[in-house]
Amino acid sequence: MLIRVGTSGGLQRWIEIGDLVIATAAVRDEGTSKQYIPAEYPAVADIDVVLALKEAAERLGYRYHLGIIHSKDAFYMESPELVPNYEEVKRKWSVWIRAGVLATEMESSTIFTLAALRGLKAGTVLAVIGSTVKEELVVDERKGIKEAIKTAIEAAKILGKRRKFVKPFK
């Protein structure tokens, strides 16, 4: 079982810095996972891990959002003004935002893809430390990280009690 704990940038206006995002799936906007299997293969979190993370966040009383996230290769791609193909990048980001993608980060789509291919369970809980959709770029790296870690630990305990941490190989 793999639980990624990390940070992310919020992509929806109603997501606050310090909130948690529990990923159900990830947009594969990166190159690593495509080296293993074509892009059409979905990057989906394991349902048992997702439900345990959700239950853990609720038990701990943390504000969280459940849904699709975005994984990318380049750290600052959510800031299109920093790249030469500004218009193309901005258009792409507007699609993810309109599609309801919750947050952006760099690892989960590869983790989900490889875990599924190897018969492992994987999930992700992210602390939202910045927002790329609000008027002013705000980043606070202290918000939500402890909560994300505690959520992952509690989820692992839940899965351990239910013996849901191993997925038999096919």
N, C-alpha and C positions, 0 to 999 in steps of 0.2 A: 504494500500500500504506500502511496505517495501523497502527501498533502503539501502543496506549495503554499508557503506563507510569504507574502511580499507586499509591495507598494504599487500604487497605480494612480493614473490621472482620471478623474471623473469626466464622463462625456455627456452627462445629462444635467440640466440646470438644477433639478431637485435633489441631486446627490451632493451632500455636504462633505467638506473636508473632515476627516475623522470617522466617517461612515465605513462600514465593511461592505465588500462585494463578494458574494459567493458565486462562483462561475458555474453555470450549467453546461456551457460550451464556449468555444473560442473561435473567432475569425482567424483563419490561417494566413495572415498577411506577413508571412516570414518565409525564409528559404529552407531552413533546416529540415522541417518535417516533410517537405516536398522531395527531399533526397531519399526518403524511405518509401513513400507511397504518393500517388498522384493527388493533386489539390482537391479533387472531388470528394475524397475520403474525409468525413467530418471529424472535427476535434471536439469530442464530447466527454465531459466529466462523468465518472461513475456515479450512478444514482444513489447507491448506498453512502458514498462519501459525501455527496451533496446534501442528502437528508440529514446525515450526522452533523455536518457543519451548520446547517440551518437550526437543528435542535440545540446544538451547543450555543449558538449566538442567542437564541431565545432564552435558554436557561440562564445565561449570563447577563441578560438584559441589554444586549448591544443592538444598536440600530444597524440593520443590514439590508442589502438589496440582492435579489436572486435573479440571475439572467446571463445573457451572452456578453462576453468580453471580447476585446481585440488584442491580438498579439502581433508585434512588429519586430523588425530587425533594428531599426534606427531609433535611437533614444529620443530625438527631438522632432520626429515626423509629425507630431500633433501641432507643431508651430510652423505652418507652411511658409511664413515669411522668412524663414531661415534657409530655404532651399531655392535653387534657380527655377524649378518648375512649379512655382507658387500656385498658379491657378489650378493645375491638375491635382496637386496635393490637397488643396482646399476643397475642391469638388469631391474628392474621395472621402475626406473626413465628414463632409456634410451628409453623405450617404450613410455612413455608419451611425451618425447621430440620429438621423431621421428613421433609421431602421431600429432604433431603441437599444443599441449597444451601450452597455453601462459604463465601461471603463477600458483603459488601454494599459498594456504592460508588455513584457517581452518574452515570457517563457511558457505560459500555460498551453498554448496550442501544440507545441512540440511535446510537452509532457503528456497531454491527453492522447495524442496520436500514438506515441511510442508505447505508452501504457496499454492502450487497447490492442496494439499489435503484439505485445508480449504477454497478454493475458493478466495484466495487473490492474488494480483499482487506483484511480487518481482523482484528486480534487484540488481546488484552489480557493483560498480565502485571502482577500486583498484589503489593505488599508488604503483608503483614498487620501492621498497626501497633497493633491493638487487638482485644479479644475482647468480644463482647456476651453471651456465653453462660456465661461462668465467673462464679463467685460474686462476684468483685470486678472492677469495670471497670478494666482495665489498658490504658494506651496508651503506646507508646514509638515516637515518630515517627522515631527514628534507625535502627530495625531494618529491614533488608531492602530499603531504597530503593536503595542502591548495587547490590545484587545484581539487583534488578529492571531497573535501567538497563543493567547489563552483559549481562543475559539478552536484552534487546531488541536491543542492538547486535549481539550474536553471532547472533541469529536473523535479523537483516537481512542479515548477511554470508552466512549459510547460504542464504537465499532468493535473494540476488544471484547466488551461484555456480550455483544451480539454475535461474536465470532464472524464478523463481516469483513475481516481484513485480508482475506485470501480469496482469490477468484481462481477456480481450477483451470488449468490449461486445457485447451480444446484437443 
